[in-house]
């Protein structure tokens, strides 16, 4: 896979919802990194989509993400573990005509993993942002990352994504993006 670039990237956030976030072992890190990458995508005009697993029972997407996104940003409800079981989401992703999907969310070993596998089967290059993913149990989180890597996903961090998007300190949005991580 080539280095990330803005023109080919799309961010897909999986189920970063109130009740799920409160159950993960790495809640604070996940919340912080999810906010950073969402803000960076917004600054760089990278499309962002998100899913919510059974929001009636698990709550909606956390405010630090929702507040960053425009009302037009696409939120898709789901009950299947793989987000691509929602055919409307799959159609929206294909319509964007992007090949690099930057993926993160909850739970790493279930919904993120099954979504990554489905995206790979659809021909997308999948980059899983490890520091913006979480699971209830750390061992399950680690196993999920390993599984996705074994299936062809690329495991990255928030800062890897940001600086691959920027390419250089001469990028016109460099200072704005850099301020997110200081």
C-alpha positions in Angstrom: 0.0 0.0 0.0 1.1 3.5 -0.7 1.5 6.1 1.9 -1.8 7.8 2.9 -2.9 10.8 0.9 -5.8 13.2 1.3 -7.2 12.6 -2.1 -7.7 8.9 -1.7 -8.7 8.8 2.0 -12.0 8.4 3.8 -12.5 8.0 7.5 -15.0 5.4 8.9 -15.8 5.5 12.6 -17.3 2.3 14.0 -19.6 2.6 17.0 -17.8 5.1 19.3 -21.0 5.4 21.4 -21.5 6.4 25.0 -22.2 3.0 26.6 -19.6 1.2 24.5 -16.9 3.8 25.3 -17.5 3.5 29.0 -16.8 -0.2 28.9 -13.4 -0.2 27.0 -10.1 -0.6 28.9 -8.5 2.4 27.1 -11.4 4.8 27.2 -9.4 8.0 27.7 -6.8 7.4 25.0 -9.5 6.2 22.5 -11.7 9.3 23.1 -8.7 11.7 22.7 -7.4 10.0 19.5 -10.8 9.6 18.0 -11.4 13.4 18.5 -8.0 14.3 17.0 -8.4 12.2 13.8 -12.0 13.4 13.3 -11.0 17.0 13.6 -8.0 16.5 11.3 -10.2 14.8 8.7 -12.6 17.8 8.9 -9.7 20.3 8.5 -8.4 18.4 5.5 -11.8 17.9 3.9 -11.6 14.2 4.1 -15.0 12.5 4.1 -16.1 11.0 7.5 -18.8 8.3 7.9 -19.8 6.7 11.2 -21.9 3.8 12.4 -23.9 3.3 15.5 -24.7 -0.2 16.8 -28.2 -0.3 18.1 -28.2 3.3 19.3 -31.5 2.9 21.2 -29.7 0.6 23.7 -26.1 1.8 23.4 -26.6 5.5 23.0 -25.4 7.8 20.2 -21.9 8.7 19.1 -19.9 10.6 21.7 -20.2 14.3 21.5 -16.4 15.0 20.9 -16.9 13.3 17.5 -20.5 14.3 16.7 -19.8 18.0 17.5 -17.0 18.1 15.0 -19.0 16.7 12.1 -21.4 18.6 9.9 -25.0 17.6 10.1 -24.7 16.3 6.6 -22.1 13.7 7.6 -23.4 10.3 7.2 -24.3 8.2 10.2 -25.6 4.7 9.6 -27.4 2.6 12.2 -26.6 -1.1 12.3 -27.2 -4.3 14.1 -24.8 -6.6 12.3 -21.2 -6.6 13.5 -19.8 -5.8 10.0 -20.8 -2.2 9.0 -20.9 -3.3 5.4 -24.0 -5.4 6.1 -25.7 -2.0 5.8 -25.9 -1.8 2.0 -26.6 2.0 2.2 -23.3 2.5 3.9 -21.5 0.3 1.3 -23.1 2.3 -1.5 -22.1 5.6 0.1 -18.5 4.5 0.5 -18.3 3.3 -3.1 -19.8 6.6 -4.3 -17.0 8.6 -2.6 -14.6 6.8 -5.0 -11.8 6.6 -2.4 -9.5 3.7 -2.1 -8.0 4.2 1.4 -10.3 3.7 4.4 -9.0 4.9 7.7 -10.9 2.8 10.2 -11.3 3.0 14.0 -13.8 2.4 16.8 -15.3 -0.1 19.2 -14.9 -3.1 19.6 -11.7 -3.8 17.9 -12.0 -7.6 17.8 -15.7 -7.6 16.8 -17.2 -4.7 14.7 -14.0 -3.1 13.6 -12.5 -6.5 12.7 -15.5 -7.7 10.8 -15.8 -4.4 9.0 -12.1 -4.3 8.1 -12.4 -7.8 6.5 -15.5 -6.8 4.5 -13.8 -3.6 3.3 -10.7 -5.6 2.2 -13.0 -8.0 0.3 -14.6 -5.0 -1.5 -11.1 -3.9 -2.7 -10.4 -1.1 -0.2 -7.0 -0.5 1.4 -7.8 -0.5 5.1 -5.7 1.3 7.7 -6.8 0.6 11.3 -5.9 3.4 13.7 -4.9 1.3 16.7 -4.8 4.1 19.3 -8.4 5.1 18.4 -9.7 1.5 18.8 -10.8 -0.2 21.9 -12.3 -3.3 23.4 -13.5 -4.2 26.9 -10.6 -6.6 27.4 -7.0 -5.7 26.4 -6.3 -9.2 25.2 -9.3 -9.1 22.8 -8.1 -5.7 21.5 -4.6 -7.1 20.7 -6.1 -10.2 19.1 -8.3 -8.0 17.0 -5.4 -5.9 15.7 -3.4 -9.1 14.9 -6.4 -10.6 13.1 -6.9 -7.5 10.9 -3.2 -7.3 10.1 -3.2 -11.0 9.1 -6.2 -10.4 6.9 -4.4 -7.5 5.0 -5.2 -4.4 7.0 -2.5 -1.9 7.8 -2.1 -1.0 11.5 -1.3 2.6 12.1 -1.6 5.3 14.7 -3.3 8.7 14.8 0.0 10.5 14.2 1.0 8.2 11.3 -2.3 9.1 9.6 -1.9 12.9 10.2 1.6 13.2 9.1 1.2 10.9 6.0 -1.8 13.1 5.0 0.3 16.3 5.4 3.5 15.0 3.7 5.5 18.1 4.8 5.6 20.9 7.3 5.0 23.2 4.3 1.4 21.9 3.9 -1.0 24.9 4.3 -2.8 23.1 7.1 0.3 21.9 9.0 0.1 24.3 12.0 -3.7 23.7 12.4 -3.1 19.9 12.4 0.0 20.1 14.6 -2.0 22.1 17.2 -4.3 19.0 17.6 -1.5 16.9 19.1 0.3 19.5 21.2 
